[in-house]
């Protein structure tokens, strides 16, 4: 009996331990060159471009080797008519939220049309001289990272104007897990258009198929969609990206931290813009723990960073070493801790609910709801999403 009691206590200990330890071991960070991207598979999509007038929706991440997909296709004598650029612009040099104007690309002479700001969706006029629109952008798999919204608007426009749409797929460096609240209707915006969680575990090509076939595009239009799939993609792994996906996501650590830290975009915290380590720190001038500090300075990438020239105190997340150990879930502890340390302020701002996708998460944190209960409140919606997601997977799942 004594041995049985010991065994029971040990079993209970293991159960409790499993609830506090990370959900998985170290995530493998694979070399990008281990994957063959859609853009590299010319035999799969060049025949679809023969005698076609082509538009390309891309940015600096749309590369074949070290060469832009635009420059590559121009050199291959494809009839490229124009370029469409997402948030941050075609050459990827605009800060988050910055206005990007239509312009002419100095290298190719092609017209560049911005799909950020007032014109988020290609117009009939902008599409009239093309037959097919290619989408080639490296995403990082987070609902409020706006490239997927741009993609879906472009798909709508192509469907409405009888244009073909081709996605040149790329690996998702946060594609190895699914987590976070699923978007509610009242918080649909450019930061989230569909009923998906913060981290949705799909490539752009998979997401495009889901949006297209679930009737999520405007008026349930259906796009003439082709996805050029990846070769050798491992969904259980992350990938070290060859080009920064946006100006303030400068390394693999920031990529892995972004799903959790992006929620802070709806708070009064600085995320390190104006430093050498954006999206790897959080801070505020009045944060009570003064053991770590940084001073945001104007830079090419962040001309007016939050709390410019003020000393911010907070948390240095570079020490968390997400490259070696990722919990396979959003980290809520940083958000909960920051709120408690600044609870006498207007910590949450208007767009927090648009980042989280609901109004509940903010209220739960304000009311000191335990993290386990917060996570439990997501589960029913997550299960519904996972069933939908299964129908559109192009690569082996991690389950």
C-alpha positions as CSV (number, residue, x, y, z in Angstrom):
1,X,0.0,0.0,0.0
2,X,2.9,2.3,0.9
3,X,4.4,1.7,-2.6
4,X,1.0,2.4,-4.2
5,X,0.6,5.7,-2.4
6,X,4.1,6.7,-3.5
7,X,3.2,5.8,-7.1
8,X,-0.1,7.8,-6.9
9,X,1.8,10.8,-5.5
10,X,4.4,10.5,-8.2
11,X,1.7,10.3,-10.9
12,X,0.0,13.4,-9.6
13,X,3.4,15.1,-9.6
14,X,4.0,14.2,-13.3
15,X,0.5,15.5,-14.3
16,X,1.1,18.8,-12.5
17,X,4.6,19.0,-14.0
18,X,3.2,18.5,-17.5
19,X,0.9,21.5,-17.0
20,X,3.7,23.9,-16.1
21,X,6.5,22.6,-18.5
22,X,6.5,23.8,-22.1
23,X,4.2,21.9,-24.4
24,X,7.0,20.6,-26.5
25,X,10.8,20.4,-26.6
26,X,13.1,22.6,-28.5
27,X,11.7,23.6,-31.9
28,X,14.0,22.8,-34.8
29,X,15.1,26.0,-36.6
30,X,15.8,24.8,-40.1
31,X,17.8,26.4,-42.8
32,X,15.6,28.0,-45.4
33,X,17.5,26.4,-48.2
34,X,16.2,23.0,-47.1
35,X,12.9,24.0,-48.6
36,X,12.1,24.5,-52.3
37,X,9.8,27.5,-52.4
38,X,7.0,28.0,-54.9
39,X,9.0,30.8,-56.5
40,X,11.8,28.4,-57.3
41,X,9.6,25.9,-59.2
42,X,9.6,27.6,-62.6
43,X,8.4,24.5,-64.4
44,X,5.2,24.5,-62.3
45,X,4.1,28.1,-63.0
46,X,5.9,29.5,-66.0
47,X,3.6,27.7,-68.5
48,X,0.7,29.5,-66.7
49,X,2.3,32.8,-67.6
50,X,2.9,32.2,-71.3
51,X,1.4,35.0,-73.3
52,X,-0.2,36.4,-70.2
53,X,0.1,40.0,-68.8
54,X,1.3,39.6,-65.3
55,X,1.1,41.6,-62.1
56,X,3.1,40.7,-59.0
57,X,2.1,41.3,-55.4
58,X,5.3,41.1,-53.5
59,X,8.0,42.8,-51.3
60,X,11.6,42.3,-50.5
61,X,10.9,38.8,-49.2
62,X,9.7,37.5,-52.6
63,X,13.1,36.3,-53.7
64,X,14.6,33.5,-55.8
65,X,18.0,33.0,-54.1
66,X,19.0,36.6,-53.6
67,X,17.1,38.0,-56.5
68,X,13.6,39.6,-56.4
69,X,10.9,37.6,-58.0
70,X,10.1,40.7,-60.1
71,X,13.7,41.0,-61.4
72,X,13.7,37.2,-62.0
73,X,10.6,37.1,-64.1
74,X,11.5,40.3,-66.0
75,X,14.8,38.6,-66.9
76,X,12.9,35.5,-68.1
77,X,10.9,37.7,-70.5
78,X,7.6,37.4,-68.6
79,X,5.3,40.2,-69.5
80,X,5.3,41.9,-66.1
81,X,3.0,44.9,-66.3
82,X,3.1,46.3,-62.7
83,X,4.0,45.6,-59.1
84,X,1.7,45.7,-56.1
85,X,3.2,46.3,-52.7
86,X,1.8,45.5,-49.2
87,X,2.4,47.3,-45.9
88,X,6.0,48.4,-45.7
89,X,6.2,48.8,-49.5
90,X,7.7,46.8,-52.3
91,X,11.3,47.4,-51.2
92,X,10.3,46.8,-47.6
93,X,11.6,50.2,-46.2
94,X,8.5,51.7,-44.6
95,X,7.7,51.5,-40.9
96,X,4.6,49.8,-39.6
97,X,1.5,51.9,-40.4
98,X,3.4,54.3,-42.5
99,X,1.7,55.7,-45.6
100,X,3.2,54.1,-48.8
101,X,2.6,56.0,-52.0
102,X,2.3,54.7,-55.5
103,X,5.6,55.1,-57.3
104,X,7.9,53.8,-60.0
105,X,10.4,51.1,-59.2
106,X,13.8,52.6,-60.0
107,X,15.4,49.2,-61.0
108,X,12.7,48.0,-63.4
109,X,10.8,51.1,-64.3
110,X,7.6,49.3,-63.5
111,X,4.7,51.0,-61.8
112,X,4.4,50.1,-58.1
113,X,0.8,50.3,-56.6
114,X,0.5,50.4,-52.8
115,X,-2.1,48.2,-51.3
116,X,-1.8,49.8,-47.9
117,X,-3.7,52.8,-46.6
118,X,-6.8,54.0,-48.4
119,X,-6.3,51.5,-51.3
120,X,-6.1,48.1,-49.7
121,X,-7.7,46.2,-52.6
122,X,-6.7,46.4,-56.3
123,X,-9.3,48.3,-58.3
124,X,-10.8,47.3,-61.6
125,X,-8.7,50.0,-63.3
126,X,-5.5,48.7,-61.7
127,X,-6.2,45.2,-62.9
128,X,-7.5,45.9,-66.4
129,X,-4.2,45.4,-68.1
130,X,-3.2,42.1,-66.4
131,X,-4.4,38.6,-66.8
132,X,-2.9,37.0,-63.8
133,X,-1.7,38.3,-60.4
134,X,1.2,36.5,-58.6
135,X,1.4,36.6,-54.8
136,X,4.9,36.0,-53.4
137,X,5.4,37.3,-49.8
138,X,7.1,35.7,-46.8
139,X,4.6,35.7,-44.0
140,X,5.1,34.8,-40.3
141,X,1.8,33.1,-39.6
142,X,0.1,35.6,-37.3
143,X,-3.5,36.8,-37.8
144,X,-2.7,40.5,-37.3
145,X,0.4,40.5,-39.4
146,X,-1.3,42.2,-42.4
147,X,0.1,40.4,-45.4
148,X,-2.7,37.7,-45.4
149,X,-5.3,40.5,-45.3
150,X,-3.7,42.0,-48.4
151,X,-3.6,38.6,-50.1
152,X,-7.3,38.1,-49.4
153,X,-8.3,41.5,-50.7
154,X,-6.3,40.8,-53.9
155,X,-8.0,37.4,-54.3
156,X,-11.4,39.2,-54.0
157,X,-10.4,41.7,-56.7
158,X,-9.2,39.0,-59.0
159,X,-12.4,37.0,-58.5
160,X,-14.5,40.1,-59.2
161,X,-12.6,41.0,-62.3
162,X,-12.0,37.5,-63.7
163,X,-8.3,37.4,-63.2
164,X,-6.2,34.4,-62.2
165,X,-4.4,34.4,-58.9
166,X,-1.2,32.4,-58.2
167,X,0.3,31.9,-54.7
168,X,4.0,31.0,-54.7
169,X,4.0,29.3,-51.3
170,X,6.7,29.9,-48.6
171,X,7.2,28.2,-45.2
172,X,5.6,29.6,-42.1
173,X,8.2,30.0,-39.3
174,X,5.4,30.0,-36.7
175,X,3.5,27.2,-38.4
176,X,4.4,24.6,-35.8
177,X,1.5,25.5,-33.4
178,X,-2.0,26.9,-33.2
179,X,-3.0,29.2,-30.3
180,X,-4.9,32.3,-29.2
181,X,-8.5,33.6,-29.3
182,X,-10.4,33.1,-32.6
183,X,-11.5,36.4,-34.1
184,X,-15.1,37.5,-33.4
185,X,-17.2,39.2,-36.0
186,X,-17.3,42.6,-34.2
187,X,-13.5,42.9,-34.4
188,X,-13.0,42.2,-38.0
189,X,-10.6,44.7,-39.6
190,X,-7.4,44.8,-41.6
191,X,-5.8,43.3,-38.5
192,X,-8.0,40.2,-38.9
193,X,-10.6,39.4,-41.5
194,X,-11.6,35.8,-40.7
195,X,-12.5,33.5,-37.9
196,X,-9.0,32.3,-37.2
197,X,-6.8,32.3,-34.0
198,X,-3.9,34.6,-33.5
199,X,-1.5,31.8,-34.6
200,X,-3.2,29.6,-37.2
201,X,-0.5,27.1,-38.3
202,X,-0.9,27.4,-42.1
203,X,1.1,28.6,-45.0
204,X,-0.1,31.4,-47.2
205,X,-1.1,28.9,-49.9
206,X,-3.2,26.9,-47.4
207,X,-4.8,30.0,-46.0
208,X,-5.7,31.2,-49.5
209,X,-7.4,27.9,-50.2
210,X,-9.3,28.1,-46.9
211,X,-10.5,31.7,-47.5
212,X,-11.5,30.9,-51.1
213,X,-13.4,27.7,-50.5
214,X,-15.0,28.6,-47.1
215,X,-16.8,31.5,-48.7
216,X,-14.8,34.0,-46.7
217,X,-14.1,36.4,-49.5
218,X,-16.5,39.3,-50.0
219,X,-19.9,38.2,-51.2
220,X,-18.6,34.7,-51.2
221,X,-16.8,35.2,-54.5
222,X,-14.5,32.4,-55.7
223,X,-11.1,33.1,-57.0
224,X,-9.4,31.2,-59.9
225,X,-6.6,30.1,-57.5
226,X,-3.5,28.1,-58.1
227,X,-1.0,27.4,-55.3
228,X,2.5,26.4,-56.2
229,X,3.3,24.2,-53.2
230,X,6.6,23.8,-51.3
231,X,8.9,20.8,-51.4
232,X,10.5,19.4,-48.2
233,X,8.5,21.7,-45.9
234,X,8.5,20.5,-42.2
235,X,5.5,22.0,-40.4
236,X,6.9,20.9,-37.0
237,X,9.9,23.2,-37.5
238,X,10.6,26.9,-37.7
239,X,12.8,28.5,-40.4
240,X,15.5,31.1,-40.3
241,X,14.3,33.5,-42.9
242,X,16.8,34.8,-45.5
243,X,15.1,38.3,-45.7
244,X,13.6,40.2,-42.8
245,X,9.8,39.9,-43.2
246,X,9.3,43.5,-42.2
247,X,11.6,46.3,-41.0
248,X,11.2,45.8,-37.3
249,X,11.3,42.0,-37.4
250,X,15.1,41.7,-37.7
251,X,15.9,38.1,-36.7
252,X,14.6,34.7,-35.9
253,X,14.1,35.6,-32.2
254,X,11.8,38.4,-33.2
255,X,9.9,36.2,-35.6
256,X,9.2,33.7,-32.8
257,X,8.4,36.3,-30.2
258,X,6.1,38.3,-32.5
259,X,2.9,36.3,-31.9
260,X,3.0,37.0,-28.2
261,X,4.5,40.5,-28.4
262,X,2.2,41.6,-31.2
263,X,-0.6,41.8,-28.6
264,X,1.3,44.6,-26.9
265,X,0.7,46.7,-30.0
266,X,-2.7,47.4,-28.4
267,X,-1.2,48.6,-25.1
268,X,0.9,51.6,-23.9
269,X,4.1,49.6,-23.9
270,X,7.1,50.1,-26.2
271,X,8.2,47.1,-28.2
272,X,11.7,48.4,-28.8
273,X,11.1,50.2,-32.0
274,X,14.0,52.7,-32.3
275,X,16.5,50.3,-30.9
276,X,18.6,47.5,-32.3
277,X,16.3,44.9,-30.9
278,X,12.6,45.6,-31.8
279,X,10.1,42.9,-30.8
280,X,12.6,41.4,-28.4
281,X,12.0,43.8,-25.5
282,X,9.0,45.5,-23.8
283,X,9.2,48.6,-21.7
284,X,7.6,51.9,-20.4
285,X,9.1,55.0,-18.8
286,X,7.1,54.2,-15.5
287,X,7.7,50.5,-15.4
288,X,8.7,49.8,-11.8
289,X,11.4,47.1,-12.4
290,X,14.4,49.3,-13.4
291,X,16.9,46.4,-13.8
292,X,16.7,46.7,-17.6
293,X,16.3,49.8,-19.7
294,X,16.5,51.1,-23.3
295,X,16.0,54.5,-25.0
296,X,14.1,54.5,-28.3
297,X,15.9,56.8,-30.9
298,X,14.7,57.9,-34.3
299,X,16.0,55.7,-37.1
300,X,15.5,55.0,-40.7
301,X,13.1,52.2,-39.8
302,X,11.3,54.0,-37.0
303,X,11.3,57.7,-37.6
304,X,9.0,58.4,-34.6
305,X,9.3,55.5,-32.2
306,X,7.1,55.4,-29.1
307,X,8.7,57.2,-26.1
308,X,11.4,58.6,-28.4
309,X,14.5,59.7,-26.4
310,X,12.9,58.6,-23.1
311,X,14.4,55.9,-20.9
312,X,12.0,52.9,-20.8
313,X,12.3,50.1,-18.2
314,X,11.0,46.7,-18.6
315,X,11.8,43.1,-19.7
316,X,14.6,41.9,-22.0
317,X,13.2,38.9,-23.8
318,X,16.4,38.2,-25.7
319,X,17.3,36.2,-22.6
320,X,14.3,33.9,-23.1
321,X,16.2,32.3,-26.0
322,X,13.2,31.3,-28.1
323,X,15.6,29.9,-30.6
324,X,16.3,27.0,-28.3
325,X,13.1,26.5,-26.4
326,X,9.7,27.6,-27.7
327,X,6.6,26.7,-25.5
328,X,4.4,26.0,-28.6
329,X,1.9,28.5,-27.3
330,X,1.4,32.2,-26.9
331,X,3.1,33.6,-23.8
332,X,0.5,35.4,-21.7
333,X,2.7,35.8,-18.6
334,X,4.5,38.9,-20.1
335,X,1.1,40.6,-20.8
336,X,-0.3,39.7,-17.4
337,X,2.9,40.9,-15.6
338,X,3.1,44.2,-17.5
339,X,-0.6,44.9,-16.7
340,X,-0.1,44.3,-13.0
341,X,3.0,46.5,-12.9
342,X,1.2,49.4,-14.7
343,X,-2.3,48.8,-13.5
344,X,-2.8,52.4,-12.4
345,X,-2.5,53.5,-16.0
346,X,-4.7,53.2,-19.1
347,X,-2.8,50.1,-20.1
348,X,-5.1,48.8,-22.8
349,X,-5.7,51.0,-25.9
350,X,-8.5,51.0,-28.4
351,X,-7.0,48.6,-30.8
352,X,-6.0,45.9,-28.3
353,X,-9.3,44.1,-28.9
354,X,-8.6,44.1,-32.7
355,X,-5.3,42.4,-32.1
356,X,-6.7,39.8,-29.7
357,X,-9.8,39.4,-31.8
358,X,-12.3,39.7,-28.9
359,X,-13.1,41.9,-25.9
360,X,-12.9,39.0,-23.4
361,X,-9.1,38.8,-23.1
362,X,-8.8,42.3,-22.0
363,X,-11.5,41.9,-19.4
364,X,-10.0,38.6,-18.2
365,X,-6.6,40.2,-17.6
366,X,-8.2,43.2,-15.8
367,X,-10.1,40.8,-13.6
368,X,-7.1,38.6,-12.7
369,X,-8.6,35.5,-14.3
370,X,-6.0,32.7,-14.0
371,X,-4.1,32.0,-17.2
372,X,-5.4,28.4,-17.3
373,X,-9.0,29.6,-17.4
374,X,-8.1,32.2,-20.1
375,X,-6.7,29.5,-22.3
376,X,-9.7,27.2,-21.6
377,X,-12.0,30.0,-22.8
378,X,-10.4,29.7,-26.3
379,X,-10.7,25.9,-26.7
380,X,-14.1,25.4,-28.2
381,X,-13.5,28.0,-30.9
382,X,-10.0,26.5,-31.6
383,X,-11.5,23.1,-32.1
384,X,-14.0,24.4,-34.6
385,X,-11.1,26.2,-36.5
386,X,-8.9,23.1,-36.4
387,X,-11.6,21.1,-38.1
388,X,-12.0,23.7,-40.9
389,X,-8.2,24.0,-41.2
390,X,-7.8,20.2,-41.8
391,X,-9.6,20.5,-45.1
392,X,-7.0,22.8,-46.7
393,X,-3.7,21.4,-45.5
394,X,-1.2,20.9,-48.3
395,X,1.6,19.4,-46.1
396,X,1.7,16.8,-43.3
397,X,0.2,18.1,-40.1
398,X,2.1,18.3,-36.8
399,X,-0.6,16.4,-34.9
